């Protein structure tokens, strides 16, 4: 897995249901390394810290491999890296293979896979269509937030190198399934594993527990 783009945002005012709202979802590539700190990316703008930033959501990664899927659905957009509000656009990233709790070396930083993305209306605003919220959930192409275990700079072409896999953990896709597509007959074993996993966040456990 390799970093294709480093992206940060300037605050932008959008209109939502008759109100002006500030957002940091409009991230764009920058021609320099970005510094992953414990609770956010230096120089980025995290507006609503109830849902973004913090220890469990310090940096967001999304796969360039998913872009063709979305470009087919939204061919008229001005496509560039950072479209999903990700700080790092990465190549070779697959939610079906990467486990919650696994630790990676990433440039100067060490990161731990923490939580999948749960999209909000601001993604719909950037795409000009709120239908993308359900499409995003159904696709299981959520990307992932990471905890920053060791802060440091990350630049284009840096690789995500697995240092410690959470061998008994669940994948990002499995956690997304528990949260949004749970069927008892199919997913009971995954549910039981996730409930006792200390590396699945309490917030995510609370979210999927109410759906089962």
LOKOL-423306 format. One record per atom (N, C-alpha, C): atom name; residue in one letter; y negated, x negated, z; residue number from 1. Coordinates in Angstrom, 2 decimals. Example, Ala and Ser with C-alpha at 12.3 -4.5 7.8 and 13.67 -1.06 7.14 Angstrom:
2
 atom rest      py      px      pz  nr
    N    A    5.69  -13.19    7.80   1
   CA    A    4.50  -12.30    7.80   1
    C    A    3.30  -13.20    7.80   1
    N    S    2.25  -12.85    7.08   2
   CA    S    1.06  -13.67    7.14   2
    C    S   -0.03  -12.90    7.87   2
***
This chain:
212
 atom rest      py      px      pz  nr
    N    X    1.20   -0.86    0.00   1
   CA    X    0.00    0.00    0.00   1
    C    X   -1.24   -0.89    0.00   1
    N    X   -2.23   -0.50   -0.78   2
   CA    X   -3.39   -1.35   -0.98   2
    C    X   -4.68   -0.51   -0.99   2
    N    X   -5.74   -1.09   -0.46   3
   CA    X   -7.04   -0.41   -0.44   3
    C    X   -7.67   -0.49   -1.82   3
    N    X   -8.00    0.67   -2.37   4
   CA    X   -8.63    0.77   -3.68   4
    C    X  -10.15    0.88   -3.57   4
    N    X  -10.62    1.55   -2.51   5
   CA    X  -12.06    1.73   -2.34   5
    C    X  -12.39    1.88   -0.86   5
    N    X  -13.54    1.35   -0.48   6
   CA    X  -14.10    1.55    0.86   6
    C    X  -15.30    2.49    0.71   6
    N    X  -15.34    3.56    1.52   7
   CA    X  -16.32    4.63    1.31   7
    C    X  -17.03    4.99    2.62   7
    N    X  -18.33    5.18    2.52   8
   CA    X  -19.11    5.68    3.65   8
    C    X  -20.08    6.74    3.14   8
    N    X  -20.70    7.46    4.09   9
   CA    X  -21.57    8.59    3.73   9
    C    X  -22.95    8.45    4.34   9
    N    X  -23.91    8.97    3.63  10
   CA    X  -25.23    9.28    4.20  10
    C    X  -25.23   10.77    4.54  10
    N    X  -25.92   11.16    5.59  11
   CA    X  -25.97   12.59    5.93  11
    C    X  -26.54   13.41    4.77  11
    N    X  -25.97   14.58    4.57  12
   CA    X  -26.45   15.48    3.51  12
    C    X  -26.54   16.89    4.06  12
    N    X  -27.58   17.60    3.67  13
   CA    X  -27.77   18.99    4.08  13
    C    X  -27.17   19.90    3.01  13
    N    X  -26.28   20.79    3.46  14
   CA    X  -25.69   21.77    2.55  14
    C    X  -26.02   23.17    3.05  14
    N    X  -25.86   24.14    2.17  15
   CA    X  -26.08   25.54    2.54  15
    C    X  -24.73   26.20    2.77  15
    N    X  -24.58   26.85    3.92  16
   CA    X  -23.33   27.54    4.23  16
    C    X  -23.64   28.85    4.94  16
    N    X  -23.31   29.95    4.24  17
   CA    X  -23.51   31.28    4.78  17
    C    X  -24.93   31.51    5.28  17
    N    X  -25.86   31.08    4.45  18
   CA    X  -27.26   31.32    4.74  18
    C    X  -27.90   30.33    5.70  18
    N    X  -27.15   29.33    6.12  19
   CA    X  -27.69   28.34    7.05  19
    C    X  -27.60   26.94    6.44  19
    N    X  -28.51   26.08    6.89  20
   CA    X  -28.46   24.69    6.49  20
    C    X  -27.60   23.92    7.49  20
    N    X  -26.64   23.17    6.95  21
   CA    X  -25.69   22.43    7.79  21
    C    X  -25.68   20.98    7.33  21
    N    X  -25.67   20.06    8.29  22
   CA    X  -25.59   18.64    7.97  22
    C    X  -24.12   18.21    7.93  22
    N    X  -23.78   17.37    6.96  23
   CA    X  -22.39   16.92    6.83  23
    C    X  -22.32   15.47    6.40  23
    N    X  -21.20   14.84    6.71  24
   CA    X  -20.94   13.48    6.28  24
    C    X  -19.75   13.40    5.33  24
    N    X  -19.38   14.52    4.72  25
   CA    X  -18.21   14.53    3.85  25
    C    X  -18.46   13.88    2.49  25
    N    X  -19.73   13.74    2.12  26
   CA    X  -20.05   13.17    0.81  26
    C    X  -20.02   11.64    0.89  26
    N    X  -18.81   11.11    0.92  27
   CA    X  -18.64    9.67    1.00  27
    C    X  -18.52    9.09   -0.41  27
    N    X  -19.07    7.88   -0.57  28
   CA    X  -19.07    7.21   -1.86  28
    C    X  -18.69    5.76   -1.68  28
    N    X  -18.11    5.14   -2.71  29
   CA    X  -17.70    3.75   -2.60  29
    C    X  -18.86    2.81   -2.35  29
    N    X  -18.60    1.77   -1.56  30
   CA    X  -19.58    0.71   -1.31  30
    C    X  -18.96   -0.62   -1.71  30
    N    X  -19.81   -1.54   -2.16  31
   CA    X  -19.33   -2.84   -2.65  31
    C    X  -19.34   -3.87   -1.53  31
    N    X  -18.77   -3.49   -0.42  32
   CA    X  -18.71   -4.43    0.71  32
    C    X  -17.61   -3.97    1.66  32
    N    X  -17.12   -4.86    2.51  33
   CA    X  -16.15   -4.44    3.52  33
    C    X  -16.77   -3.43    4.48  33
    N    X  -15.93   -2.62    5.10  34
   CA    X  -16.39   -1.73    6.16  34
    C    X  -15.70   -2.13    7.46  34
    N    X  -16.39   -1.88    8.56  35
   CA    X  -15.89   -2.31    9.87  35
    C    X  -15.30   -1.11   10.60  35
    N    X  -14.01   -1.20   10.89  36
   CA    X  -13.31   -0.14   11.62  36
    C    X  -13.46   -0.41   13.11  36
    N    X  -14.20    0.46   13.78  37
   CA    X  -14.40    0.32   15.22  37
    C    X  -13.54    1.35   15.94  37
    N    X  -13.58    1.33   17.25  38
   CA    X  -12.66    2.13   18.05  38
    C    X  -12.81    3.64   17.84  38
    N    X  -14.03    4.12   17.54  39
   CA    X  -14.23    5.56   17.42  39
    C    X  -14.79    6.00   16.08  39
    N    X  -15.15    5.08   15.22  40
   CA    X  -15.64    5.44   13.89  40
    C    X  -15.78    4.19   13.04  40
    N    X  -16.25    4.39   11.83  41
   CA    X  -16.51    3.29   10.92  41
    C    X  -17.99    2.96   10.99  41
    N    X  -18.30    1.70   11.27  42
   CA    X  -19.70    1.31   11.37  42
    C    X  -20.45    1.60   10.07  42
    N    X  -21.64    2.19   10.22  43
   CA    X  -22.46    2.50    9.05  43
    C    X  -22.15    3.83    8.42  43
    N    X  -21.04    4.45    8.80  44
   CA    X  -20.73    5.78    8.32  44
    C    X  -21.49    6.79    9.18  44
    N    X  -21.52    8.04    8.73  45
   CA    X  -22.21    9.07    9.49  45
    C    X  -21.22   10.19    9.82  45
    N    X  -20.84   10.27   11.08  46
   CA    X  -19.98   11.32   11.59  46
    C    X  -20.88   12.35   12.25  46
    N    X  -20.95   13.54   11.69  47
   CA    X  -21.93   14.52   12.14  47
    C    X  -21.38   15.37   13.29  47
    N    X  -20.25   15.99   13.07  48
   CA    X  -19.69   16.91   14.07  48
    C    X  -18.52   16.25   14.78  48
    N    X  -18.80   15.66   15.93  49
   CA    X  -17.77   14.88   16.63  49
    C    X  -16.77   15.76   17.38  49
    N    X  -16.91   17.05   17.28  50
   CA    X  -15.84   17.91   17.79  50
    C    X  -14.60   17.79   16.91  50
    N    X  -14.80   17.49   15.63  51
   CA    X  -13.71   17.51   14.67  51
    C    X  -13.51   16.18   13.94  51
    N    X  -14.45   15.28   14.03  52
   CA    X  -14.37   14.02   13.30  52
    C    X  -14.76   12.87   14.23  52
    N    X  -14.23   11.70   13.94  53
   CA    X  -14.51   10.55   14.77  53
    C    X  -13.75   10.64   16.09  53
    N    X  -13.99    9.66   16.95  54
   CA    X  -13.26    9.59   18.21  54
    C    X  -12.01    8.74   18.07  54
    N    X  -11.35    8.48   19.18  55
   CA    X  -10.23    7.54   19.20  55
    C    X   -9.12    7.95   18.24  55
    N    X   -8.76    9.23   18.18  56
   CA    X   -7.65    9.67   17.34  56
    C    X   -8.04    9.89   15.88  56
    N    X   -9.35    9.88   15.59  57
   CA    X   -9.81   10.13   14.22  57
    C    X  -10.89    9.12   13.82  57
    N    X  -10.63    7.86   14.13  58
   CA    X  -11.65    6.84   13.91  58
    C    X  -11.89    6.55   12.44  58
    N    X  -10.84    6.64   11.62  59
   CA    X  -10.95    6.32   10.20  59
    C    X   -9.97    7.20    9.44  59
    N    X  -10.40    7.67    8.26  60
   CA    X   -9.58    8.58    7.46  60
    C    X   -9.15    7.90    6.16  60
    N    X   -7.85    7.98    5.85  61
   CA    X   -7.27    7.39    4.64  61
    C    X   -6.75    8.50    3.74  61
    N    X   -6.97    8.32    2.43  62
   CA    X   -6.42    9.27    1.46  62
    C    X   -5.89    8.51    0.25  62
    N    X   -4.84    9.05   -0.35  63
   CA    X   -4.14    8.34   -1.42  63
    C    X   -4.74    8.59   -2.79  63
    N    X   -5.00    7.51   -3.52  64
   CA    X   -5.43    7.62   -4.90  64
    C    X   -4.34    8.24   -5.76  64
    N    X   -3.09    8.14   -5.31  65
   CA    X   -1.97    8.70   -6.07  65
    C    X   -2.02   10.22   -6.14  65
    N    X   -2.76   10.85   -5.24  66
   CA    X   -2.89   12.31   -5.26  66
    C    X   -4.03   12.78   -6.16  66
    N    X   -4.89   11.88   -6.56  67
   CA    X   -6.07   12.28   -7.33  67
    C    X   -5.71   12.99   -8.64  67
    N    X   -4.72   12.54   -9.41  68
   CA    X   -4.39   13.26  -10.66  68
    C    X   -4.02   14.72  -10.42  68
    N    X   -3.32   15.00   -9.33  69
   CA    X   -2.95   16.38   -8.99  69
    C    X   -4.21   17.24   -8.85  69
    N    X   -5.20   16.70   -8.15  70
   CA    X   -6.43   17.47   -7.92  70
    C    X   -7.34   17.50   -9.15  70
    N    X   -7.35   16.42   -9.92  71
   CA    X   -8.17   16.41  -11.13  71
    C    X   -7.71   17.47  -12.12  71
    N    X   -6.40   17.74  -12.15  72
   CA    X   -5.88   18.78  -13.04  72
    C    X   -6.38   20.16  -12.61  72
    N    X   -6.52   20.35  -11.30  73
   CA    X   -7.02   21.63  -10.79  73
    C    X   -8.53   21.75  -10.90  73
    N    X   -9.23   20.62  -10.80  74
   CA    X  -10.70   20.64  -10.80  74
    C    X  -11.22   19.60  -11.80  74
    N    X  -10.98   19.84  -13.09  75
   CA    X  -11.32   18.84  -14.10  75
    C    X  -12.81   18.64  -14.32  75
    N    X  -13.63   19.58  -13.89  76
   CA    X  -15.06   19.52  -14.20  76
    C    X  -15.88   18.83  -13.11  76
    N    X  -15.24   18.37  -12.06  77
   CA    X  -15.98   17.68  -11.01  77
    C    X  -16.34   16.26  -11.43  77
    N    X  -17.34   15.71  -10.75  78
   CA    X  -17.73   14.31  -10.95  78
    C    X  -16.82   13.45  -10.07  78
    N    X  -15.67   13.07  -10.62  79
   CA    X  -14.64   12.42   -9.82  79
    C    X  -14.97   10.96   -9.55  79
    N    X  -14.84   10.58   -8.28  80
   CA    X  -14.98    9.20   -7.87  80
    C    X  -14.27    9.04   -6.53  80
    N    X  -14.07    7.84   -6.09  81
   CA    X  -13.40    7.61   -4.82  81
    C    X  -14.25    8.17   -3.67  81
    N    X  -13.55    8.64   -2.63  82
   CA    X  -14.25    9.25   -1.50  82
    C    X  -14.38   10.76   -1.60  82
    N    X  -13.77   11.35   -2.63  83
   CA    X  -13.93   12.79   -2.87  83
    C    X  -13.45   13.65   -1.70  83
    N    X  -12.51   13.17   -0.94  84
   CA    X  -11.94   13.97    0.15  84
    C    X  -12.55   13.60    1.50  84
    N    X  -13.63   12.83    1.45  85
   CA    X  -14.28   12.41    2.68  85
    C    X  -13.57   11.25    3.35  85
    N    X  -12.73   10.53    2.57  86
   CA    X  -11.98    9.43    3.15  86
    C    X  -12.81    8.16    3.21  86
    N    X  -12.61    7.41    4.29  87
   CA    X  -13.24    6.10    4.41  87
    C    X  -12.53    5.06    3.56  87
    N    X  -11.20    5.23    3.43  88
   CA    X  -10.41    4.29    2.65  88
    C    X   -9.56    5.06    1.65  88
    N    X   -9.76    4.77    0.37  89
   CA    X   -8.89    5.30   -0.68  89
    C    X   -7.80    4.25   -0.90  89
    N    X   -6.54    4.66   -0.75  90
   CA    X   -5.44    3.70   -0.77  90
    C    X   -4.42    4.05   -1.84  90
    N    X   -3.72    3.04   -2.31  91
   CA    X   -2.69    3.19   -3.33  91
    C    X   -1.32    3.05   -2.69  91
    N    X   -0.37    3.89   -3.12  92
   CA    X    0.99    3.78   -2.65  92
    C    X    1.25    4.48   -1.33  92
    N    X    0.33    5.32   -0.93  93
   CA    X    0.44    6.03    0.36  93
    C    X    1.15    7.36    0.14  93
    N    X    2.21    7.62    0.92  94
   CA    X    3.01    8.83    0.75  94
    C    X    3.25    9.47    2.12  94
    N    X    2.70   10.67    2.31  95
   CA    X    2.82   11.37    3.59  95
    C    X    4.27   11.66    3.98  95
    N    X    5.17   11.66    3.02  96
   CA    X    6.58   11.95    3.30  96
    C    X    7.32   10.73    3.87  96
    N    X    6.71    9.56    3.79  97
   CA    X    7.37    8.34    4.23  97
    C    X    6.74    7.71    5.46  97
    N    X    5.48    7.99    5.72  98
   CA    X    4.75    7.32    6.79  98
    C    X    4.81    8.15    8.06  98
    N    X    5.16    7.50    9.16  99
   CA    X    5.41    8.21   10.41  99
    C    X    4.23    8.13   11.37  99
    N    X    3.99    9.25   12.05 100
   CA    X    3.00    9.28   13.12 100
    C    X    3.40    8.25   14.17 100
    N    X    2.41    7.43   14.58 101
   CA    X    2.66    6.43   15.61 101
    C    X    2.97    5.05   15.09 101
    N    X    3.24    4.92   13.79 102
   CA    X    3.53    3.60   13.24 102
    C    X    2.25    2.75   13.19 102
    N    X    2.42    1.44   13.32 103
   CA    X    1.29    0.51   13.40 103
    C    X    1.27   -0.37   12.16 103
    N    X    0.07   -0.53   11.59 104
   CA    X   -0.11   -1.33   10.38 104
    C    X   -1.21   -2.36   10.58 104
    N    X   -1.02   -3.51    9.97 105
   CA    X   -2.10   -4.47    9.80 105
    C    X   -2.90   -4.05    8.59 105
    N    X   -4.21   -4.02    8.72 106
   CA    X   -5.08   -3.57    7.64 106
    C    X   -6.33   -4.44    7.63 106
    N    X   -6.36   -5.41    6.72 107
   CA    X   -7.46   -6.37    6.74 107
    C    X   -7.47   -7.10    8.07 107
    N    X   -8.64   -7.15    8.70 108
   CA    X   -8.75   -7.77   10.02 108
    C    X   -8.30   -6.84   11.14 108
    N    X   -8.11   -5.58   10.83 109
   CA    X   -7.84   -4.57   11.85 109
    C    X   -6.34   -4.31   12.01 109
    N    X   -6.01   -3.73   13.15 110
   CA    X   -4.68   -3.15   13.37 110
    C    X   -4.88   -1.67   13.66 110
    N    X   -4.13   -0.81   12.96 111
   CA    X   -4.34    0.64   13.07 111
    C    X   -3.01    1.33   13.36 111
    N    X   -3.12    2.50   13.98 112
   CA    X   -1.94    3.31   14.28 112
    C    X   -2.12    4.69   13.67 112
    N    X   -1.13    5.13   12.91 113
   CA    X   -1.17    6.46   12.29 113
    C    X   -1.22    7.52   13.38 113
    N    X   -2.22    8.40   13.35 114
   CA    X   -2.44    9.31   14.47 114
    C    X   -2.34   10.79   14.11 114
    N    X   -3.16   11.26   13.15 115
   CA    X   -3.21   12.70   12.92 115
    C    X   -3.45   13.02   11.45 115
    N    X   -2.79   14.05   10.92 116
   CA    X   -3.11   14.49    9.57 116
    C    X   -4.45   15.22    9.53 116
    N    X   -5.02   15.31    8.37 117
   CA    X   -6.29   16.01    8.17 117
    C    X   -6.06   17.51    8.16 117
    N    X   -6.89   18.24    8.89 118
   CA    X   -6.95   19.70    8.79 118
    C    X   -8.28   20.04    8.13 118
    N    X   -8.26   20.53    6.90 119
   CA    X   -9.51   20.69    6.16 119
    C    X  -10.36   21.85    6.68 119
    N    X  -11.66   21.71    6.51 120
   CA    X  -12.58   22.78    6.88 120
    C    X  -13.42   23.17    5.65 120
    N    X  -14.32   24.10    5.83 121
   CA    X  -15.11   24.65    4.72 121
    C    X  -15.92   23.60    3.99 121
    N    X  -16.22   22.48    4.66 122
   CA    X  -17.06   21.45    4.02 122
    C    X  -16.35   20.81    2.84 122
    N    X  -15.02   20.71    2.91 123
   CA    X  -14.28   20.24    1.74 123
    C    X  -14.44   21.22    0.59 123
    N    X  -14.42   22.51    0.91 124
   CA    X  -14.63   23.54   -0.11 124
    C    X  -16.01   23.45   -0.72 124
    N    X  -17.00   23.11    0.09 125
   CA    X  -18.37   22.96   -0.43 125
    C    X  -18.43   21.80   -1.41 125
    N    X  -17.81   20.68   -1.03 126
   CA    X  -17.86   19.52   -1.94 126
    C    X  -17.15   19.81   -3.25 126
    N    X  -16.06   20.58   -3.20 127
   CA    X  -15.32   20.90   -4.41 127
    C    X  -15.86   22.14   -5.12 127
    N    X  -16.83   22.80   -4.51 128
   CA    X  -17.42   23.98   -5.13 128
    C    X  -16.50   25.17   -5.16 128
    N    X  -15.47   25.17   -4.29 129
   CA    X  -14.51   26.26   -4.30 129
    C    X  -13.74   26.24   -2.99 129
    N    X  -13.86   27.31   -2.20 130
   CA    X  -13.16   27.35   -0.92 130
    C    X  -11.65   27.53   -1.08 130
    N    X  -11.18   27.80   -2.29 131
   CA    X   -9.74   27.92   -2.50 131
    C    X   -9.02   26.61   -2.23 131
    N    X   -9.77   25.51   -2.29 132
   CA    X   -9.11   24.23   -2.09 132
    C    X   -8.56   24.08   -0.67 132
    N    X   -9.09   24.83    0.28 133
   CA    X   -8.60   24.71    1.65 133
    C    X   -7.12   25.06    1.72 133
    N    X   -6.75   26.21    1.17 134
   CA    X   -5.33   26.60    1.16 134
    C    X   -4.51   25.69    0.25 134
    N    X   -5.08   25.31   -0.88 135
   CA    X   -4.37   24.42   -1.78 135
    C    X   -4.08   23.07   -1.13 135
    N    X   -5.04   22.59   -0.38 136
   CA    X   -4.91   21.31    0.32 136
    C    X   -3.78   21.40    1.36 136
    N    X   -3.77   22.48    2.12 137
   CA    X   -2.73   22.69    3.14 137
    C    X   -1.36   22.83    2.49 137
    N    X   -1.29   23.61    1.43 138
   CA    X    0.01   23.84    0.77 138
    C    X    0.57   22.58    0.11 138
    N    X   -0.30   21.70   -0.33 139
   CA    X    0.14   20.50   -1.05 139
    C    X    0.85   19.49   -0.16 139
    N    X    0.56   19.51    1.15 140
   CA    X    0.99   18.50    2.11 140
    C    X    0.37   17.14    1.83 140
    N    X   -0.60   17.08    0.91 141
   CA    X   -1.32   15.83    0.62 141
    C    X   -2.53   15.74    1.55 141
    N    X   -2.27   15.53    2.81 142
   CA    X   -3.33   15.64    3.81 142
    C    X   -4.09   14.35    4.05 142
    N    X   -3.53   13.20    3.63 143
   CA    X   -4.09   11.96    4.11 143
    C    X   -3.85   11.85    5.61 143
    N    X   -4.46   10.84    6.22 144
   CA    X   -4.21   10.67    7.65 144
    C    X   -5.36    9.95    8.34 144
    N    X   -5.57   10.32    9.59 145
   CA    X   -6.47    9.57   10.46 145
    C    X   -5.68    8.48   11.15 145
    N    X   -6.40    7.41   11.52 146
   CA    X   -5.76    6.33   12.28 146
    C    X   -6.58    6.00   13.52 146
    N    X   -5.85    5.56   14.55 147
   CA    X   -6.47    4.93   15.71 147
    C    X   -6.71    3.46   15.38 147
    N    X   -7.77    2.89   15.91 148
   CA    X   -8.05    1.48   15.69 148
    C    X   -7.62    0.70   16.93 148
    N    X   -6.51    0.02   16.82 149
   CA    X   -6.00   -0.75   17.95 149
    C    X   -6.74   -2.08   18.08 149
    N    X   -7.04   -2.69   16.94 150
   CA    X   -7.85   -3.91   16.90 150
    C    X   -8.95   -3.71   15.88 150
    N    X  -10.21   -3.65   16.28 151
   CA    X  -11.29   -3.47   15.31 151
    C    X  -11.38   -4.64   14.34 151
    N    X  -11.95   -4.37   13.17 152
   CA    X  -12.12   -5.44   12.21 152
    C    X  -12.58   -4.93   10.86 152
    N    X  -12.94   -5.85    9.98 153
   CA    X  -13.38   -5.51    8.64 153
    C    X  -12.19   -5.25    7.71 153
    N    X  -12.40   -4.30    6.80 154
   CA    X  -11.42   -3.98    5.75 154
    C    X  -12.15   -3.98    4.42 154
    N    X  -11.54   -4.56    3.41 155
   CA    X  -12.17   -4.63    2.09 155
    C    X  -11.19   -4.19    1.01 155
    N    X  -11.72   -3.96   -0.17 156
   CA    X  -10.91   -3.60   -1.33 156
    C    X   -9.84   -4.68   -1.56 156
    N    X   -8.64   -4.23   -1.88 157
   CA    X   -7.45   -5.05   -2.13 157
    C    X   -6.73   -5.50   -0.87 157
    N    X   -7.28   -5.20    0.31 158
   CA    X   -6.50   -5.44    1.53 158
    C    X   -5.27   -4.54    1.51 158
    N    X   -4.19   -5.02    2.09 159
   CA    X   -2.94   -4.27    2.11 159
    C    X   -2.66   -3.69    3.49 159
    N    X   -2.01   -2.53    3.49 160
   CA    X   -1.48   -1.97    4.74 160
    C    X   -0.08   -2.54    4.92 160
    N    X    0.06   -3.35    5.93 161
   CA    X    1.32   -4.04    6.17 161
    C    X    1.94   -3.49    7.44 161
    N    X    3.13   -2.91    7.30 162
   CA    X    3.81   -2.30    8.44 162
    C    X    4.19   -3.38    9.45 162
    N    X    3.71   -3.19   10.69 163
   CA    X    4.04   -4.13   11.76 163
    C    X    5.03   -3.55   12.75 163
    N    X    4.93   -2.24   12.96 164
   CA    X    5.84   -1.60   13.92 164
    C    X    6.02   -0.14   13.54 164
    N    X    7.19    0.21   13.05 165
   CA    X    7.45    1.60   12.69 165
    C    X    7.90    2.39   13.92 165
    N    X    7.34    3.59   14.05 166
   CA    X    7.78    4.49   15.12 166
    C    X    9.09    5.12   14.64 166
    N    X   10.18    4.41   14.90 167
   CA    X   11.46    4.71   14.25 167
    C    X   11.93    6.14   14.45 167
    N    X   11.71    6.70   15.62 168
   CA    X   12.18    8.05   15.92 168
    C    X   11.09    9.11   15.72 168
    N    X    9.99    8.69   15.12 169
   CA    X    8.88    9.61   14.94 169
    C    X    9.07   10.54   13.75 169
    N    X    8.12   11.44   13.58 170
   CA    X    8.14   12.35   12.43 170
    C    X    7.09   11.90   11.42 170
    N    X    7.30   12.28   10.19 171
   CA    X    6.37   11.88    9.14 171
    C    X    5.12   12.75    9.17 171
    N    X    4.11   12.29    8.47 172
   CA    X    2.88   13.07    8.33 172
    C    X    3.18   14.42    7.70 172
    N    X    4.01   14.42    6.65 173
   CA    X    4.35   15.67    5.98 173
    C    X    5.09   16.62    6.91 173
    N    X    5.97   16.09    7.74 174
   CA    X    6.69   16.94    8.68 174
    C    X    5.74   17.56    9.70 174
    N    X    4.76   16.79   10.16 175
   CA    X    3.80   17.34   11.12 175
    C    X    2.94   18.42   10.46 175
    N    X    2.54   18.19    9.22 176
   CA    X    1.82   19.23    8.47 176
    C    X    2.65   20.50    8.34 176
    N    X    3.94   20.33    8.10 177
   CA    X    4.83   21.48    7.96 177
    C    X    4.89   22.27    9.26 177
    N    X    4.98   21.58   10.39 178
   CA    X    5.01   22.27   11.69 178
    C    X    3.72   23.06   11.91 178
    N    X    2.62   22.50   11.50 179
   CA    X    1.34   23.14   11.78 179
    C    X    1.06   24.33   10.87 179
    N    X    1.55   24.27    9.63 180
   CA    X    1.13   25.29    8.66 180
    C    X    2.26   26.05    7.98 180
    N    X    3.50   25.54    8.03 181
   CA    X    4.58   26.14    7.24 181
    C    X    5.87   26.26    8.03 181
    N    X    5.76   26.44    9.32 182
   CA    X    6.95   26.40   10.17 182
    C    X    7.90   27.57    9.91 182
    N    X    9.17   27.25    9.72 183
   CA    X   10.24   28.24    9.65 183
    C    X   11.34   27.79   10.61 183
    N    X   11.67   28.63   11.57 184
   CA    X   12.56   28.21   12.64 184
    C    X   13.89   27.69   12.13 184
    N    X   14.48   28.36   11.16 185
   CA    X   15.80   27.95   10.67 185
    C    X   15.76   26.57   10.03 185
    N    X   14.64   26.23    9.41 186
   CA    X   14.54   24.96    8.69 186
    C    X   13.99   23.82    9.55 186
    N    X   13.11   24.14   10.50 187
   CA    X   12.30   23.10   11.11 187
    C    X   12.44   22.98   12.62 187
    N    X   13.43   23.64   13.21 188
   CA    X   13.58   23.63   14.66 188
    C    X   13.80   22.22   15.18 188
    N    X   14.61   21.42   14.48 189
   CA    X   14.88   20.05   14.94 189
    C    X   13.62   19.19   14.91 189
    N    X   12.81   19.35   13.87 190
   CA    X   11.56   18.61   13.78 190
    C    X   10.62   19.01   14.92 190
    N    X   10.57   20.31   15.19 191
   CA    X    9.73   20.80   16.28 191
    C    X   10.13   20.16   17.61 191
    N    X   11.41   20.16   17.91 192
   CA    X   11.87   19.60   19.18 192
    C    X   11.53   18.12   19.28 192
    N    X   11.67   17.41   18.18 193
   CA    X   11.35   15.98   18.17 193
    C    X    9.85   15.75   18.41 193
    N    X    9.02   16.56   17.74 194
   CA    X    7.58   16.40   17.87 194
    C    X    7.07   16.73   19.26 194
    N    X    7.66   17.73   19.88 195
   CA    X    7.19   18.16   21.21 195
    C    X    7.38   17.08   22.27 195
    N    X    8.38   16.26   22.13 196
   CA    X    8.63   15.23   23.14 196
    C    X    8.11   13.86   22.72 196
    N    X    7.50   13.77   21.56 197
   CA    X    6.99   12.49   21.07 197
    C    X    5.63   12.20   21.68 197
    N    X    5.48   11.15   22.49 198
   CA    X    4.20   10.87   23.13 198
    C    X    3.13   10.41   22.16 198
    N    X    3.50   10.04   20.94 199
   CA    X    2.53    9.57   19.96 199
    C    X    2.02   10.67   19.05 199
    N    X    2.57   11.87   19.15 200
   CA    X    1.95   13.04   18.52 200
    C    X    0.87   13.54   19.47 200
    N    X   -0.34   13.71   18.97 201
   CA    X   -1.48   14.02   19.83 201
    C    X   -1.29   15.37   20.53 201
    N    X   -1.85   15.48   21.72 202
   CA    X   -1.80   16.74   22.47 202
    C    X   -2.46   17.86   21.69 202
    N    X   -3.53   17.53   20.96 203
   CA    X   -4.23   18.56   20.18 203
    C    X   -3.34   19.12   19.09 203
    N    X   -2.59   18.26   18.40 204
   CA    X   -1.70   18.73   17.36 204
    C    X   -0.53   19.51   17.94 204
    N    X   -0.01   19.06   19.08 205
   CA    X    1.07   19.81   19.73 205
    C    X    0.60   21.22   20.11 205
    N    X   -0.61   21.30   20.62 206
   CA    X   -1.16   22.60   20.99 206
    C    X   -1.31   23.50   19.76 206
    N    X   -1.72   22.88   18.64 207
   CA    X   -1.94   23.65   17.42 207
    C    X   -0.64   24.22   16.88 207
    N    X    0.39   23.37   16.72 208
   CA    X    1.61   23.90   16.11 208
    C    X    2.44   24.72   17.09 208
    N    X    2.27   24.50   18.38 209
   CA    X    3.03   25.29   19.36 209
    C    X    2.67   26.77   19.33 209
    N    X    1.43   27.06   18.99 210
   CA    X    1.01   28.46   18.95 210
    C    X    1.55   29.20   17.72 210
    N    X    2.08   28.44   16.77 211
   CA    X    2.59   29.06   15.55 211
    C    X    4.10   29.23   15.56 211
    N    X    4.76   28.83   16.64 212
   CA    X    6.22   28.90   16.65 212
    C    X    6.72   29.90   17.68 212
***
